[in-house]
Amino acid sequence: MLSPWPPPRREKRLSVALPASVLSVEETLELKTIKAGMIGRALAIFRVDEAIVYRDQDTREEDLRLLEALLNYMVTPPHLRKRLFPLSPQLSAVGLLPPLRLVTHDAPRELSVGDRLEGYVESCDEESCEVYLGRLGRGILLGRTAQRSRVTVRVKSLSPLLLEPSSWGDVYVGFEVRREGVIEGVVERLRRAGYIAVASSRLGRGMGEVARSLLEKAREAKGVLVVFGGPRICPYENSPDIFDLSVNTVPFQGTFTVRTEEALYATLSALTNAGLL
C-alpha cells in the first residue's frame, strides 16, 4: 500500500526516551553528530511526537546538551536555522547531519497565495508582527504573537506580503525534544498523563508474546512511551517494575550487543508494522 504524503499524525502520541550516553562511546564531535543524525532520522521516519533525552549513570552533561541541540537543529526547517541557532562550537559539524525532509522543511521556491510554511517572528507592534521567511523575505502577520518564536503562517496576499496564522492540522510535522532527569522521573510523568511505558530490552519477551497485551493496554492509554537504554545500562534490568511490559525486537541477535540507534530502528519498525503504535 502506498503511504500518503503528507503523512498523518498518529492517533495516539508516541514518546521515545533514550539516554544521552548513546553519544559517550564516540570520541569526536563529528562521530557524535553522525550518531545523532541516525537517531533523528529514526524518530522522524516513525512519526515520533516527543523525543526525551534523559540522564543515566554514564551520561556526561556535555553529551546531554549536545544531543538535545542536534535533535532540535534537525527538526527545525532549514530556512529558519540561521535565526534560531547562532554559531556555536557544538554545532560546528552539523553539515554531517542527514536532512529530514519533513513537510515543514520544503518551503516553496516562490510564494503563492494560500501557501503554508513556517516563519520566525522577529518583532511585533500593537497590530502586527514581522515574520522572517528565509530566502523568501519577510512578511507581515496580522495580529500579535510571541516574539522570537516559530509560527505557522498562510500567505494571504503577495503585494504587500501579508500573512495569517495557520496550522498543519493532522499532518505529522516532526518531534518535540525534551531534556529530563533520570528515567524513573520520565516514566512517572507520562504515567500521570495516561501513557503506558514499554521497555526495549534484550531481556524482554518476543513480539508474539507481548502483542496482545500491548494492544489492549495501548487501546486504553492516551499515549505510548518506548524507553531505550544506553551502551552499558539497561533501564529494564535496573528498574523492571516501572514498566508495563518489555519487548525484545531483535531475538537471537547475531552480534554481542545491539546499539541504541539500531534498537531504535528495530523496535519502532516492529511495533509499527504490528499495528501496535
Beta strands, then each sheet from edge to edge (+ up, - down):
strand 1: 13-19
strand 2: 50-54
strand 3: 116-124
strand 4: 128-132
strand 5: 138-142
strand 6: 150-158
strand 7: 161-165
strand 8: 176-179
strand 9: 195-205
strand 10: 223-227
strand 11: 245-247
sheet 1: 8+ 2+ 1+ 10+ 9+ 11+
sheet 2: 3+ 4- 5+ 7+ 6- 3+
end
